[in-house]
Amino acid sequence: MSKVLEVNNVYKRIKGKSILNGVTLSVEQGRVLGIMGPNGQGKTTLLNVIQGFLKVNKGEIFIDGNAINTNSKESIAYLQDKNIFPKSMKIKEAISLYGNFFEDFNVDKMNYYLEFMNLDRNSKIKDLSKGMSEKFNLSLVLSRKAKLYLLDEPISGVDPVSREKILDAILENLSEESSMIITTHYIGELERIFDDVAFLGDGRIIEYDEAENLRAKYNASIDEVYRKIFSE
């Protein structure tokens, strides 16, 4: 399979502090990479440099063999771990705004997700619970036809019902034509989605392999491997 993403020896400093320290990884077409680690270990910064929001201090990043540039956003759909819309905006207005930015946005698919997630298009962003907000933002991202989906902590802090809906939507969207990175410090039900797993600590890759290989190496679930690595 071809590599959709290549991250080669990437370093990033922010305000004089080292956040990423020589990160190297790749994602092949049709595969899901889980990047795991406690908060503050560099997961979100890594996604931001892949997206192109932040420039690296050293190293290279390639999407489909091309260095990250201003056009890379056309290939990447990014679910950020924060609200990106004015709180006074209605869901239907946010959909229109988002759709204007991305040519690959599918309105019919978005309408399907609104119904699937039980979201009212007339609701205001400020009135959405955390779970509803997560479901809405994920629906926007999954309504794009991207080569690479970046999901930053997609189920962090949401209730079990919302978590189940979010997981169902992610699973439904997986295909051989696209790839996905999910960052998390909460593994739980996400474990069954991952083809490959990278553990990130202090901006460095601690362990990185196919999920099945890691289970065999440690004779443990990915959740148990996580606990072992970050409790030492």
Buried (B, 14 or more C-beta within 10 A) or exposed (E): EEBBBBBBEBBBBEEEEBBBBBBBBBBBBBBBBBBBBEEEBBBBBBBBBBBBEBEBBEBEBBBBEEEBEEEBBBBBBBBBBEBEBEEEBBBEBBBEBBBEEBEEBBEEBBBBBBEBBEBEBEBBBEEBEEBBBBBBBBBBBBBBBBBBBBBBBBBBEBEEEBBEBBBEBBEEBBEEEBBBBBBBBBBEBBBEBBBBBBBBBEBBBBBBBEBEEBBEEBEBBBBBBBEEBBEE
